Amino acid sequence: MTRWQQQVEEAEEGCSWSWPEFSNDLGCRTALAAEWPQLAVPVREAWEPELRRLDERFRAATIPWPGPGGGRWWMRRIPRLIEAEAVAGCDERGWPVGWEMMPFAKPDAVRVSF
């Protein structure tokens, strides 16, 4: 839960990682989803409000992946703010270095800050 909170805070502040790093770091939320059913009911009940708050904050700091959905919702989100190095610039589709492998043009709701 602590790592998910850190990921949410980092997404809120502006993502300075590449897409592969960002998606890899979301593994902490995947681990939570896998382990959640294994927890005792009182433990889940105690932590569920916090998990819901963090999930909502993450949704607010990101936008949905354009196109068809599927899979785990947190893996199909893009940070609203991406911090990049000015010297690198952006590709013709608007993505900064490290994000150019995205299969679509940068959505207008995603801002790149230099």
C-alpha atoms as a printed R data frame, in Angstrom:
    type eleno elety resid chain resno       x       y       z
1   ATOM     1    CA   MET     A     1   0.000   0.000   0.000
2   ATOM     2    CA   THR     A     2   2.880   2.349   0.778
3   ATOM     3    CA   ARG     A     3   4.394   1.850  -2.667
4   ATOM     4    CA   TRP     A     4   1.020   2.484  -4.350
5   ATOM     5    CA   GLN     A     5   0.706   5.717  -2.365
6   ATOM     6    CA   GLN     A     6   4.171   6.761  -3.581
7   ATOM     7    CA   GLN     A     7   3.222   5.962  -7.192
8   ATOM     8    CA   VAL     A     8   0.062   8.026  -6.884
9   ATOM     9    CA   GLU     A     9   1.985  10.973  -5.432
10  ATOM    10    CA   GLU     A    10   4.573  10.768  -8.207
11  ATOM    11    CA   ALA     A    11   1.836  10.706 -10.863
12  ATOM    12    CA   GLU     A    12   0.198  13.750  -9.243
13  ATOM    13    CA   GLU     A    13   3.469  15.701  -9.219
14  ATOM    14    CA   GLY     A    14   4.271  14.920 -12.857
15  ATOM    15    CA   CYS     A    15   5.774  11.825 -14.360
16  ATOM    16    CA   SER     A    16   9.463  12.147 -15.129
17  ATOM    17    CA   TRP     A    17   9.902   8.499 -16.118
18  ATOM    18    CA   SER     A    18   9.640   6.822 -19.487
19  ATOM    19    CA   TRP     A    19   6.572   4.780 -20.399
20  ATOM    20    CA   PRO     A    20   8.337   1.436 -19.703
21  ATOM    21    CA   GLU     A    21   9.396   2.654 -16.234
22  ATOM    22    CA   PHE     A    22   5.957   4.063 -15.481
23  ATOM    23    CA   SER     A    23   4.155   0.872 -16.499
24  ATOM    24    CA   ASN     A    24   6.686  -1.280 -14.607
25  ATOM    25    CA   ASP     A    25   6.201   0.752 -11.440
26  ATOM    26    CA   LEU     A    26   2.459   0.132 -11.620
27  ATOM    27    CA   GLY     A    27   3.272  -3.455 -10.693
28  ATOM    28    CA   CYS     A    28   2.760  -2.462  -7.061
29  ATOM    29    CA   ARG     A    29  -0.968  -1.941  -7.795
30  ATOM    30    CA   THR     A    30  -1.074  -5.260  -9.648
31  ATOM    31    CA   ALA     A    31   0.456  -6.938  -6.595
32  ATOM    32    CA   LEU     A    32  -2.186  -5.337  -4.375
33  ATOM    33    CA   ALA     A    33  -4.938  -6.664  -6.632
34  ATOM    34    CA   ALA     A    34  -3.444 -10.159  -6.525
35  ATOM    35    CA   GLU     A    35  -2.986 -10.219  -2.761
36  ATOM    36    CA   TRP     A    36  -6.203  -8.429  -1.774
37  ATOM    37    CA   PRO     A    37  -8.427 -11.555  -1.859
38  ATOM    38    CA   GLN     A    38  -5.907 -13.377   0.341
39  ATOM    39    CA   LEU     A    39  -6.217 -10.845   3.162
40  ATOM    40    CA   ALA     A    40  -8.487 -11.481   6.120
41  ATOM    41    CA   VAL     A    41 -11.829  -9.703   5.837
42  ATOM    42    CA   PRO     A    42 -11.146  -7.340   8.783
43  ATOM    43    CA   VAL     A    43  -7.836  -6.309   7.203
44  ATOM    44    CA   ARG     A    44  -9.486  -5.638   3.824
45  ATOM    45    CA   GLU     A    45 -12.275  -3.685   5.505
46  ATOM    46    CA   ALA     A    46  -9.750  -1.580   7.408
47  ATOM    47    CA   TRP     A    47  -7.647  -0.777   4.313
48  ATOM    48    CA   GLU     A    48 -10.349  -0.545   1.655
49  ATOM    49    CA   PRO     A    49 -11.164   3.160   2.221
50  ATOM    50    CA   GLU     A    50  -7.491   4.053   1.798
51  ATOM    51    CA   LEU     A    51  -7.159   1.944  -1.346
52  ATOM    52    CA   ARG     A    52 -10.256   3.602  -2.820
53  ATOM    53    CA   ARG     A    53  -8.862   7.082  -2.028
54  ATOM    54    CA   LEU     A    54  -5.541   6.246  -3.667
55  ATOM    55    CA   ASP     A    55  -7.246   4.763  -6.708
56  ATOM    56    CA   GLU     A    56  -9.378   7.896  -7.122
57  ATOM    57    CA   ARG     A    57  -6.320  10.127  -6.788
58  ATOM    58    CA   PHE     A    58  -4.543   8.067  -9.447
59  ATOM    59    CA   ARG     A    59  -7.538   8.347 -11.768
60  ATOM    60    CA   ALA     A    60  -7.529  12.133 -11.240
61  ATOM    61    CA   ALA     A    61  -3.785  12.371 -12.015
62  ATOM    62    CA   THR     A    62  -4.102  10.296 -15.196
63  ATOM    63    CA   ILE     A    63  -6.334   9.940 -18.241
64  ATOM    64    CA   PRO     A    64  -7.744   6.761 -19.773
65  ATOM    65    CA   TRP     A    65  -5.772   5.078 -22.536
66  ATOM    66    CA   PRO     A    66  -7.422   5.974 -25.856
67  ATOM    67    CA   GLY     A    67  -9.110   3.144 -27.667
68  ATOM    68    CA   PRO     A    68 -10.610  -0.140 -26.571
69  ATOM    69    CA   GLY     A    69 -10.300  -1.032 -22.907
70  ATOM    70    CA   GLY     A    70  -9.461  -4.271 -21.252
71  ATOM    71    CA   GLY     A    71  -7.067  -5.551 -18.668
72  ATOM    72    CA   ARG     A    72  -6.328  -3.885 -15.386
73  ATOM    73    CA   TRP     A    73  -7.608  -0.314 -15.376
74  ATOM    74    CA   TRP     A    74  -4.443   1.172 -13.799
75  ATOM    75    CA   MET     A    75  -2.306  -0.230 -16.615
76  ATOM    76    CA   ARG     A    76  -4.433   1.618 -19.186
77  ATOM    77    CA   ARG     A    77  -3.884   5.126 -17.825
78  ATOM    78    CA   ILE     A    78  -1.514   7.913 -18.907
79  ATOM    79    CA   PRO     A    79  -0.216  10.654 -16.596
80  ATOM    80    CA   ARG     A    80  -1.770  14.071 -17.212
81  ATOM    81    CA   LEU     A    81   1.639  15.703 -16.729
82  ATOM    82    CA   ILE     A    82   4.882  14.363 -18.143
83  ATOM    83    CA   GLU     A    83   8.090  16.148 -17.213
84  ATOM    84    CA   ALA     A    84  10.751  15.929 -19.911
85  ATOM    85    CA   GLU     A    85  14.131  17.382 -20.738
86  ATOM    86    CA   ALA     A    86  13.858  20.346 -23.093
87  ATOM    87    CA   VAL     A    87  16.910  19.295 -25.082
88  ATOM    88    CA   ALA     A    88  15.183  16.089 -26.122
89  ATOM    89    CA   GLY     A    89  11.980  17.730 -27.344
90  ATOM    90    CA   CYS     A    90   9.016  15.732 -28.616
91  ATOM    91    CA   ASP     A    91   8.412  13.507 -31.605
92  ATOM    92    CA   GLU     A    92   6.006  14.442 -34.410
93  ATOM    93    CA   ARG     A    93   3.087  12.940 -32.446
94  ATOM    94    CA   GLY     A    94   3.807  15.041 -29.349
95  ATOM    95    CA   TRP     A    95   5.462  12.434 -27.118
96  ATOM    96    CA   PRO     A    96   8.748  13.212 -25.353
97  ATOM    97    CA   VAL     A    97  11.691  10.818 -25.393
98  ATOM    98    CA   GLY     A    98  10.796   7.669 -23.480
99  ATOM    99    CA   TRP     A    99   7.155   7.840 -24.537
100 ATOM   100    CA   GLU     A   100   7.554   7.693 -28.314
101 ATOM   101    CA   MET     A   101   6.552   4.007 -28.376
102 ATOM   102    CA   MET     A   102   2.961   4.911 -27.510
103 ATOM   103    CA   PRO     A   103   0.652   3.550 -30.239
104 ATOM   104    CA   PHE     A   104  -1.297   6.806 -30.618
105 ATOM   105    CA   ALA     A   105  -0.678  10.554 -30.758
106 ATOM   106    CA   LYS     A   106  -0.345  12.349 -27.420
107 ATOM   107    CA   PRO     A   107  -3.852  13.240 -26.218
108 ATOM   108    CA   ASP     A   108  -4.494  16.949 -25.664
109 ATOM   109    CA   ALA     A   109  -5.268  16.211 -22.003
110 ATOM   110    CA   VAL     A   110  -1.634  15.137 -21.477
111 ATOM   111    CA   ARG     A   111   0.724  18.045 -20.941
112 ATOM   112    CA   VAL     A   112   4.481  17.816 -21.468
113 ATOM   113    CA   SER     A   113   6.467  20.161 -19.250
114 ATOM   114    CA   PHE     A   114  10.098  21.054 -19.941
